[in-house]
Amino acid sequence: MSTVTVVGIGADGWGGLPRNSQDIVTAAEVVVGGQRHLDLVPEVPRQVRRTWPSPLRDGLAALLAQYDGRNLVALASGDPLLSGVGTTLVELLGAERVDIVPAVSSVALAHARMGWSYESTTIVSLVGRPVDRLARHLAPGRRLIVLSADETTPAAVAALLDEHGMGEAEVVAWSRLGAPDEWRERGSAAGWSAEVATLNLLCITCPADAPSYGLTPGLPDEAFEHDGQLTKRDVRATALARLEPRPGQLLWDVGAGAGSIAIEWMRAHPTCEAVAVEASPERAQRISRNATRLGQPQLRVVTGAAPDALTDLPTPDAIFIGGGAGRDGVLDACLAALEPGGRLVAHAVTIETETLLVAAQREHGGQLTRIWIESAEPLGSMSGWRPSRAVIQWSLQR
Ligand SMILES: C[S@@+](CC[C@H](N)C(=O)[O-])C[C@H]1O[C@@H](n2cnc3c(N)ncnc32)[C@H](O)[C@@H]1O
């Protein structure tokens, strides 16, 4: 099978392309790209020109098969591997069958215009992603570079910043970076109303005194909307310590309640994924609300009771059973799903479930821990320790 060459092209168009890239495009038998990119490239006799199929992923394999053996060049904006079609092609064909010829990316141009180093910024793409994902990256004094989906993104981002107490954030919107008519709008998030091009990118400075949550698991209980069915802060932190989130890994949060374990698992790294399984439809909706507000709108929520609801889920790297460990078949189904290296943490507050966990530990090994949190509270004119219900935790590494 033949290779595909992906040529990056900047907003300055054909004239801004190095000679080498121009030659690659001119020599191509087939050029594939968005209409905007195809319009930038001079016509060549007998060259076939095709726009991207829609939906892209489904149509791409057929399009590539149609021109297999021909010299095919794809056009992308800037660096094709930055939130671009280069990534899709590599996923589809493998890196050895895709040659990438990058141009200067919009992010590189933004860094240059702002005088910001790469090391001092977080880069977030909202292309094809919900704006709420930005919430995870908000932190006092932090610089963010945000790739917009279109001209509606800046206003949506400004509203999100405002909602999170960051109305004072400074936003610089760059339109058509690198083009002769490039322009810049600057303002604070609160009251943002500037006009931008479809092709735009945001440089944001979060206010230094903005409210935000810390990086380690164990967010305050108030961070979550809940009806009491919430793994409380200190207990949650120990569960996550034993679940050990790692980049790209998947967690099942079984009996998810308010979804706090799944959400904190995902906050550990942008590539962490989770499925929250919750029998109550009302709680399932609450989990989605919590996930969206805390920057994890991509959390998958399955409304249904375990073990049946676990049947078709993708293989997990870790499993948390916060509710329902005592229900018939739940523990067995979770243990069966756990692959070598996988971690399981199950909590019990009833004697019946505790008995089950003790038996499971005898059979499978792992660690039993009793967590009994006492918090100081006013007692008359003095203070005293108020104990919470003890939680029995069984943790296992396969
Ligand atoms: C699918 S991403 C592609 C990024 C591209 N691969 C790059 O290297 O710049 C598209 C987003 O990148 C940003 N972008 C790309 N070119 C831009 C430009 N010339 N000016 C401003 N933003 C640009 C916009 O946020 C746009 O919605």
The ligand as an SDF file (V2000), in Angstrom:
LIG
                    3D

 27 29  0  0  0  0  0  0  0  0999 V2000
   -8.0760   21.7120   13.5360 C   0  0  0  0  0  0  0  0  0  0  0  0
   -7.0820   22.9120   14.3440 S   0  0  0  0  0  0  0  0  0  0  0  0
   -5.6790   22.8740   13.3620 C   0  0  0  0  0  0  0  0  0  0  0  0
   -4.4440   23.5060   13.9300 C   0  0  0  0  0  0  0  0  0  0  0  0
   -3.3430   23.4940   12.9170 C   0  0  0  0  0  0  0  0  0  0  0  0
   -2.9010   22.1470   12.6580 N   0  0  0  0  0  0  0  0  0  0  0  0
   -2.1400   24.3500   13.2890 C   0  0  0  0  0  0  0  0  0  0  0  0
   -1.0260   23.8520   13.3010 O   0  0  0  0  0  0  0  0  0  0  0  0
   -2.3320   25.5410   13.5330 O   0  0  0  0  0  0  0  0  0  0  0  0
   -7.9200   24.3200   13.8390 C   0  0  0  0  0  0  0  0  0  0  0  0
   -7.8300   25.4240   14.8650 C   0  0  0  0  0  0  0  0  0  0  0  0
   -6.5010   25.9330   14.9230 O   0  0  0  0  0  0  0  0  0  0  0  0
   -6.5220   27.3200   15.0960 C   0  0  0  0  0  0  0  0  0  0  0  0
   -5.9070   27.9590   13.9300 N   0  0  0  0  0  0  0  0  0  0  0  0
   -5.3740   27.3360   12.8630 C   0  0  0  0  0  0  0  0  0  0  0  0
   -4.8720   28.2340   12.0170 N   0  0  0  0  0  0  0  0  0  0  0  0
   -5.0940   29.4400   12.5690 C   0  0  0  0  0  0  0  0  0  0  0  0
   -4.7830   30.7740   12.1980 C   0  0  0  0  0  0  0  0  0  0  0  0
   -4.1610   31.0180   11.0700 N   0  0  0  0  0  0  0  0  0  0  0  0
   -5.1610   31.7830   13.0090 N   0  0  0  0  0  0  0  0  0  0  0  0
   -5.7770   31.5470   14.1540 C   0  0  0  0  0  0  0  0  0  0  0  0
   -6.0870   30.3270   14.5610 N   0  0  0  0  0  0  0  0  0  0  0  0
   -5.7400   29.2850   13.7810 C   0  0  0  0  0  0  0  0  0  0  0  0
   -7.9670   27.7140   15.2420 C   0  0  0  0  0  0  0  0  0  0  0  0
   -8.2440   27.6980   16.6040 O   0  0  0  0  0  0  0  0  0  0  0  0
   -8.6530   26.6180   14.4820 C   0  0  0  0  0  0  0  0  0  0  0  0
   -9.9800   26.4760   14.8150 O   0  0  0  0  0  0  0  0  0  0  0  0
  1  2  1  0
  2  3  1  0
  2 10  1  0
  3  4  1  0
  4  5  1  0
  5  6  1  0
  5  7  1  0
  7  8  2  0
  7  9  1  0
 10 11  1  0
 11 12  1  0
 11 26  1  0
 12 13  1  0
 13 14  1  0
 13 24  1  0
 14 15  1  0
 14 23  1  0
 15 16  2  0
 16 17  1  0
 17 18  1  0
 17 23  2  0
 18 19  1  0
 18 20  2  0
 20 21  1  0
 21 22  2  0
 22 23  1  0
 24 25  1  0
 24 26  1  0
 26 27  1  0
M  CHG  2   2   1   9  -1
M  END
$$$$
